[in-house]
Amino acid sequence: MEQQVIEFLLGLAQNQPWLLSAVLVHSVCRAVFKPVCSVWESYVNATPGTKDDEYYAEFKKGKIYSALDYLFSIKIPEKQK
């Protein structure tokens, strides 16, 4: 079974290299954007001021965040209390 999967992926890479490139770009972007957003949210929550909280809330309501979340699933799940 494992050999069949490897052969399939190698055939796919040889015949459709653009598809594997797209999957790689998507994976790298998710691996970068999700931790960046998590660190940013942690920083905003840790600071005593409210100006950055308001800016971050506006960013999360905006089109850029929505597009990043749709494409790369960067939304951080809410902590359960």
MDTraj code that builds the backbone (N, CA, C; nanometers):
import mdtraj as md
import numpy as np

residues = "MET GLU GLN GLN VAL ILE GLU PHE LEU LEU GLY LEU ALA GLN ASN GLN PRO TRP LEU LEU SER ALA VAL LEU VAL HIS SER VAL CYS ARG ALA VAL PHE LYS PRO VAL CYS SER VAL TRP GLU SER TYR VAL ASN ALA THR PRO GLY THR LYS ASP ASP GLU TYR TYR ALA GLU PHE LYS LYS GLY LYS ILE TYR SER ALA LEU ASP TYR LEU PHE SER ILE LYS ILE PRO GLU LYS GLN LYS".split()
xyz = np.array([
    [0.0826, -0.1200, 0.0000],
    [0.0000, 0.0000, 0.0000],
    [0.0866, 0.1259, 0.0000],
    [0.1893, 0.1271, 0.0859],
    [0.2766, 0.2435, 0.0944],
    [0.3491, 0.2676, -0.0376],
    [0.3901, 0.1608, -0.1016],
    [0.4602, 0.1730, -0.2299],
    [0.3681, 0.2330, -0.3358],
    [0.2408, 0.1970, -0.3338],
    [0.1448, 0.2513, -0.4299],
    [0.1254, 0.4015, -0.4096],
    [0.1224, 0.4445, -0.2858],
    [0.1072, 0.5869, -0.2553],
    [0.2300, 0.6636, -0.3042],
    [0.3478, 0.6081, -0.2796],
    [0.4719, 0.6730, -0.3241],
    [0.4749, 0.6820, -0.4760],
    [0.4385, 0.5749, -0.5435],
    [0.4360, 0.5769, -0.6904],
    [0.3346, 0.6785, -0.7422],
    [0.2197, 0.6862, -0.6766],
    [0.1181, 0.7832, -0.7174],
    [0.1700, 0.9258, -0.7020],
    [0.2312, 0.9564, -0.5880],
    [0.2823, 1.0917, -0.5641],
    [0.3968, 1.1263, -0.6593],
    [0.4841, 1.0306, -0.6890],
    [0.5924, 1.0561, -0.7840],
    [0.5381, 1.0793, -0.9247],
    [0.4384, 1.0021, -0.9638],
    [0.3745, 1.0227, -1.0939],
    [0.3049, 1.1576, -1.1011],
    [0.2398, 1.1950, -0.9932],
    [0.1735, 1.3248, -0.9872],
    [0.2750, 1.4385, -0.9968],
    [0.3870, 1.4233, -0.9276],
    [0.4912, 1.5262, -0.9302],
    [0.5519, 1.5393, -1.0693],
    [0.5629, 1.4309, -1.1403],
    [0.6210, 1.4365, -1.2743],
    [0.5226, 1.4917, -1.3763],
    [0.3949, 1.4569, -1.3621],
    [0.2947, 1.4983, -1.4608],
    [0.2315, 1.6344, -1.4303],
    [0.2174, 1.6672, -1.3043],
    [0.1511, 1.7919, -1.2632],
    [0.2348, 1.8646, -1.1579],
    [0.3523, 1.9149, -1.1932],
    [0.4365, 1.9791, -1.0914],
    [0.3740, 2.1056, -1.0326],
    [0.2886, 2.1733, -1.1070],
    [0.2253, 2.2956, -1.0581],
    [0.1339, 2.2659, -0.9388],
    [0.0713, 2.1475, -0.9388],
    [-0.0194, 2.1121, -0.8301],
    [0.0573, 2.0947, -0.6992],
    [0.1686, 2.0237, -0.7051],
    [0.2484, 2.0063, -0.5843],
    [0.3105, 2.1380, -0.5395],
    [0.3435, 2.2256, -0.6352],
    [0.3952, 2.3584, -0.5982],
    [0.2885, 2.4385, -0.5247],
    [0.1648, 2.4308, -0.5729],
    [0.0550, 2.5026, -0.5073],
    [0.0310, 2.4487, -0.3660],
    [0.0365, 2.3174, -0.3493],
    [0.0187, 2.2576, -0.2167],
    [0.1328, 2.3003, -0.1247],
    [0.2542, 2.3052, -0.1767],
    [0.3689, 2.3470, -0.0965],
    [0.3561, 2.4926, -0.0528],
    [0.3182, 2.5801, -0.1448],
    [0.3015, 2.7220, -0.1111],
    [0.1918, 2.7378, -0.0060],
    [0.0817, 2.6679, -0.0226],
    [-0.0275, 2.6748, 0.0736],
    [0.0191, 2.6294, 0.2115],
    [0.0917, 2.5198, 0.2164],
    [0.1389, 2.4664, 0.3445],
    [0.2370, 2.5607, 0.4129],
    [0.3271, 2.6182, 0.3366],
    [0.4254, 2.7107, 0.3939],
    [0.3557, 2.8366, 0.4451],
    [0.2619, 2.8890, 0.3684],
    [0.1897, 3.0087, 0.4127],
    [0.1110, 2.9814, 0.5403],
    [0.0498, 2.8655, 0.5492],
    [-0.0238, 2.8323, 0.6715],
    [0.0725, 2.8177, 0.7891],
    [0.1870, 2.7562, 0.7635],
    [0.2856, 2.7376, 0.8704],
    [0.3440, 2.8703, 0.9168],
    [0.3405, 2.9723, 0.8322],
    [0.3929, 3.1041, 0.8694],
    [0.2840, 3.1916, 0.9309],
    [0.1695, 3.2032, 0.8638],
    [0.0666, 3.2975, 0.9054],
    [-0.0018, 3.2597, 1.0364],
    [-0.0261, 3.1311, 1.0594],
    [-0.0976, 3.0924, 1.1809],
    [-0.0176, 3.1265, 1.3065],
    [0.1112, 3.0926, 1.3155],
    [0.1870, 3.1333, 1.4347],
    [0.2026, 3.2846, 1.4470],
    [0.2172, 3.3539, 1.3347],
    [0.2303, 3.4998, 1.3399],
    [0.1040, 3.5615, 1.3987],
    [-0.0116, 3.5164, 1.3533],
    [-0.1376, 3.5686, 1.4076],
    [-0.1547, 3.5301, 1.5546],
    [-0.1107, 3.4117, 1.5910],
    [-0.1204, 3.3687, 1.7301],
    [-0.0324, 3.4546, 1.8211],
    [0.0897, 3.4815, 1.7774],
    [0.1809, 3.5658, 1.8555],
    [0.1262, 3.7076, 1.8644],
    [0.0752, 3.7585, 1.7537],
    [0.0195, 3.8941, 1.7523],
    [-0.0986, 3.9035, 1.8489],
    [-0.1869, 3.8049, 1.8464],
    [-0.3020, 3.8072, 1.9361],
    [-0.2574, 3.7968, 2.0820],
    [-0.1590, 3.7143, 2.1104],
    [-0.1072, 3.7026, 2.2467],
    [-0.0462, 3.8339, 2.2938],
    [0.0274, 3.9002, 2.2055],
    [0.0867, 4.0293, 2.2389],
    [-0.0215, 4.1326, 2.2690],
    [-0.1233, 4.1358, 2.1839],
    [-0.2325, 4.2318, 2.2020],
    [-0.3037, 4.2063, 2.3344],
    [-0.3262, 4.0815, 2.3670],
    [-0.3954, 4.0485, 2.4929],
    [-0.3083, 4.0760, 2.6152],
    [-0.1760, 4.0709, 2.5986],
    [-0.0858, 4.0898, 2.7122],
    [-0.0588, 4.2368, 2.7437],
    [-0.0757, 4.3247, 2.6473],
    [-0.0473, 4.4657, 2.6709],
    [-0.1625, 4.5304, 2.7469],
    [-0.1303, 4.6271, 2.8334],
    [-0.2356, 4.6898, 2.9139],
    [-0.3235, 4.7878, 2.8350],
    [-0.2711, 4.8446, 2.7287],
    [-0.3485, 4.9437, 2.6525],
    [-0.4607, 4.8809, 2.5729],
    [-0.5559, 4.9642, 2.5318],
    [-0.6684, 4.9142, 2.4536],
    [-0.6617, 4.9546, 2.3069],
    [-0.5691, 5.0431, 2.2738],
    [-0.5600, 5.0885, 2.1354],
    [-0.5220, 4.9738, 2.0420],
    [-0.4260, 4.8905, 2.0832],
    [-0.3875, 4.7777, 1.9996],
    [-0.4970, 4.6716, 1.9941],
    [-0.5751, 4.6594, 2.1022],
    [-0.6886, 4.5671, 2.1006],
    [-0.7903, 4.6096, 1.9950],
    [-0.8165, 4.7392, 1.9891],
    [-0.9114, 4.7910, 1.8908],
    [-0.8590, 4.7726, 1.7493],
    [-0.7289, 4.7964, 1.7289],
    [-0.6697, 4.7801, 1.5965],
    [-0.6756, 4.6333, 1.5527],
    [-0.6448, 4.5428, 1.6444],
    [-0.6484, 4.4008, 1.6115],
    [-0.7919, 4.3547, 1.5823],
    [-0.8880, 4.4042, 1.6587],
    [-1.0285, 4.3694, 1.6346],
    [-1.0735, 4.4185, 1.4973],
    [-1.0292, 4.5392, 1.4598],
    [-1.0622, 4.5915, 1.3265],
    [-0.9969, 4.5073, 1.2176],
    [-0.8718, 4.4658, 1.2419],
    [-0.8021, 4.3812, 1.1451],
    [-0.8756, 4.2485, 1.1268],
    [-0.9232, 4.1902, 1.2363],
    [-0.9934, 4.0629, 1.2267],
    [-1.1272, 4.0761, 1.1546],
    [-1.1847, 4.1952, 1.1541],
    [-1.3117, 4.2173, 1.0837],
    [-1.2896, 4.2478, 0.9355],
    [-1.1654, 4.2780, 0.8989],
    [-1.1358, 4.3242, 0.7637],
    [-1.1266, 4.2143, 0.6597],
    [-1.1128, 4.2598, 0.5364],
    [-1.1074, 4.1695, 0.4216],
    [-0.9762, 4.0918, 0.4156],
    [-0.8672, 4.1532, 0.4582],
    [-0.7378, 4.0841, 0.4510],
    [-0.7387, 3.9629, 0.5437],
    [-0.7833, 3.9818, 0.6667],
    [-0.7896, 3.8696, 0.7609],
    [-0.8849, 3.7627, 0.7101],
    [-0.9976, 3.8048, 0.6562],
    [-1.0948, 3.7082, 0.6046],
    [-1.0349, 3.6264, 0.4909],
    [-0.9614, 3.6922, 0.4027],
    [-0.8978, 3.6217, 0.2913],
    [-0.7899, 3.5260, 0.3416],
    [-0.7077, 3.5720, 0.4355],
    [-0.6037, 3.4846, 0.4908],
    [-0.6657, 3.3650, 0.5627],
    [-0.7726, 3.3894, 0.6362],
    [-0.8380, 3.2807, 0.7077],
    [-0.9012, 3.1820, 0.6104],
    [-0.9616, 3.2325, 0.5061],
    [-1.0241, 3.1450, 0.4064],
    [-0.9191, 3.0603, 0.3343],
    [-0.8091, 3.1242, 0.2961],
    [-0.7067, 3.0531, 0.2198],
    [-0.6185, 2.9627, 0.3054],
    [-0.5841, 3.0083, 0.4259],
    [-0.4831, 2.9376, 0.5041],
    [-0.5310, 2.8914, 0.6411],
    [-0.6585, 2.9112, 0.6726],
    [-0.7158, 2.8677, 0.7996],
    [-0.6306, 2.9124, 0.9180],
    [-0.6192, 3.0431, 0.9355],
    [-0.5333, 3.0981, 1.0396],
    [-0.6084, 3.1298, 1.1677],
    [-0.7387, 3.1108, 1.1679],
    [-0.8184, 3.1451, 1.2859],
    [-0.7746, 3.0601, 1.4048],
    [-0.7527, 3.1252, 1.5161],
    [-0.7133, 3.0580, 1.6389],
    [-0.8404, 3.0206, 1.7144],
    [-0.8567, 2.8943, 1.7523],
    [-0.9776, 2.8579, 1.8265],
    [-0.9838, 2.9287, 1.9621],
    [-1.1039, 2.9640, 2.0016],
    [-1.1236, 3.0301, 2.1302],
    [-1.0957, 2.9316, 2.2425],
    [-1.0379, 2.9814, 2.3511],
    [-1.0123, 2.8973, 2.4676],
    [-1.1415, 2.8745, 2.5416],
    [-1.1635, 2.7506, 2.5824],
    [-1.2830, 2.7190, 2.6591],
    [-1.2559, 2.7483, 2.8068],
    [-1.3555, 2.8059, 2.8724],
    [-1.3390, 2.8413, 3.0139],
    [-1.3976, 2.7368, 3.1033],
])
top = md.Topology()
chain = top.add_chain()
for i, resn in enumerate(residues, 1):
    res = top.add_residue(resn, chain, resSeq=i)
    for name in ("N", "CA", "C"):
        top.add_atom(name, md.element.get_by_symbol(name[0]), res)
traj = md.Trajectory(xyz[None], top)
